[in-house]
Amino acid sequence: MKYAQGTHKSWLESCPINDCNFKSHLQAASIEELQELINELPEKGNKSKIKVLQAELRKRLKENADK
């Protein structure tokens, strides 16, 4: 899977979850980008990354619901 270089989705796909770049792009990515990436990432080799993305998505959706 290839995303435009330098986009949040590209960084989130290619960086390990413990990388500071992953964390900063995770915070900057939109809800839509997170949803798309979760749906497009293959589960094999990405289970931990998908869990982190899902947790961030749940957190954001909860924050939006509380507003």
N, C-alpha and C positions, 0 to 999 in steps of 0.2 A: 504494500500500500504506500502510495507516495502522495504527500501533501506539498503545497508550495513551500519552498525553503524559507525559514524564518517565521512561519506562522506558529501560533500556539499549538495547534494540532500536530504539526511537524515535530516540535520540541517534545511534546508529551508522548508522542509515539516512540521517538528515538532515544530519549534520555532514561537512565535508570531512575527509579522512584526516590532514591536517596541523594540524588544530585540536586544542588541548589538551583540549577536552571529549571529542573522539573517543577520544583516547588514554586518558583516565581511565575512560571507560565501557567501552572495550575490555578493560581490565584487570579491571574489576568484573563484566563479563558472564559468565554461566555457559557451560559447554561446550554445553549444550542450546540456549541463546539464540544462540550463534555458529552452530551447525549450522542452526538454523531460518532465520536471517537469510541465510546463504549460499545456502540452497535457495530462498528467496523473492525475493531481489533479482534484478531483471532484469539480464542481462549488459550490455546496451546502456547506456553511461554509468556503469557501476559496475565495470569490469574491475579497476582499481587497488584499489578498496575490497574487492572480493571476494578479491583476492590477499592483501591484508593480513589479512583475516578468516581465510582459509585457513591462512596462516602461523601466526597466533596459535593456531588450533585444533590444528594439527599439534604445535606447541610444548607445549600443554597436555596433549594425548593422550600425547606422549612422556614428559612429566614424570610423569603418572599411571602409565604402564607401568613406569617406573623405580622406583616406590615399592613 
